[in-house]
Amino acid sequence: MHLLAERYLLNEDDWTRGGMPANIFSFNQIRPWLDQNIGKVFAIEAPLWSYKLRAAGRTDCVAEWNGVPSIVDFKTSRKAKKTERIENYFLQATAYSIMMEERTGLHIPQFAIIIAVDDSEPQLFVGSTADYVSKVETVFSRFGMIVTEPVPN
């Protein structure tokens, strides 16, 4: 489904090519959300890293979600998720927002987690990265990963 979303957001003409029917079905369930909410796309499958967090990763999408710069993450699941069980998704998106700001200077105040659920309606979780920055820093510092000296320019 990630590849379908990437091709779709990149405006590729034949974005479904080679896609499995089940994945195309799942993507088509979330597509209206993308059409209604995605504005300017800043990055797709962007490799990111942070000197401060001593970590790296690749975010699915950085785009305006309802006009707000956001980390947009695509997930799949066999069953619906409860908010209290997916805090790790919010922490991951917040870590990516920290990395994006450190790399580019672009402040990313929001995330949108879209989950395609087998045999059910998809789920959407939109939140503020500011609500999770402290927890991200706590988690990373617990493993001795936070750099406390100034980040080099």
N, C-alpha and C positions, 0 to 999 in steps of 0.2 A: 504494500500500500504506500510505503514511503516513496518509492520510485514513481508511482502514479501521481502522487501529490507534487513531487518535484517537477515532473514533466508538465503537469497542468499549470502550476504557478509560473513556469518558464514560458508559457503560451506555446508549447509545442503542438503542431497540427495533429499528429497522431499519438496523443499522450497515452492511449490505451494499448498500444502495440505490445504484444508479448505478455500482456497482463492476464493473470488467471481470472476466470469469471467470478469467483468468490471475492477476489481482491477488488475487482472493478465494481462489484455490487457494494462492497463495504465503502469504497471511496465515494461512490455516487451518493451514499447516505450522508457523508460529511460535506460534500461539494457545495450544497446551498450555504452552509456556514461560511465557507471560504469566499464564495461569491458576494455574500452580504457584508462580510467583515474585513476582508483583507484589502488593504490599500497598497501603498508603496511597499515593494519588496526590496529589502536591503541586502539580504544574503540567503542563499539556499545551500544546505549541506556545508556550512562554513566551518573550517577548522579554527578552533580558538584555543588560547592558552592564557594563563595568568601567572605573572611573576609573583604576585601577592599570595595567591592560593597554592602555588606550586602544582598546578594541575592543567590538564588539557582535555579537550573533547571536541566533538563535532555536533553542532546544533542543526536541527532539521531546517528551521526557517527563522529569519529575523525580518519582521514586517510590521507595518502599521495594522493594528487590530482595532477597528472603530476609531481610527485616527491616532491611536497611541502606539508608539514604538514598543514592540512586544517580541518575546521569544515565543514562537509557535512550535509546539512539539506534537508529533503524531504518534499515537500508540495504538496497539491492537490488544484485545483481551477476549478470553473465552466467556467471561461474565462481567456484569456491571460492577463498577468499583464504588466504594464509599469514600467520601472525602478524607475521613480520618485514616484511611488505609493507604493513601497515596501521597503522603507528605514528601516522600523521597522524590516524586516527580516535580513537586514545587521547588524543592531544594536544588535539584538538578537544573531546572530552568533559571533559578536565581543565580546559580554559579555561572551559567552561560551569560547571564546579563552582566555580571561583574567582569567576566572575561571580555565581552564585547566592548564595554565601556573602557576598560583598560587598553584594549588594542586600538580602538577607533575614536574614543571620546564621545561616542553616541550613548546617551543615557537611555536605558531600557527599563521603564518603570512597571512593566506589566508582562504577564505570561498568559498564554492560552494553551491549555492541554486538551487535545481532541483525541478521544478514544473511540475507535471503531470496535463495537462489541458483537461477537458472534451471536446470531439469532436474536438480536435485541436492538433497540434504538441506540445510536451513538451517544456519547457523553461529552460535555464541554465544561471545563473548569477554567475560569478566568480569575486571575488574582494579581495582587500587588507584590512585586519583588521586594519592596521595602519591608514587608511583613516577615520576610525570611532571611534577610541579609545577616542578621545577628546569629541565627541558627546555623547558617552556612559557615560563618566564621568560627563558631564554636566547634562544629564538627571537624573542620579542617585543622583547627588549632589542637584539637584532641590528639591528632596524629602527627603533631609537630610540623604541619605543612604551612602554616601562616608565616609570611615574612613580615617582620615588624618594622624593619628599616624602610626608608622611602623607596618607592618604586622608581627605577631608572626611566628616563624619558627616551 
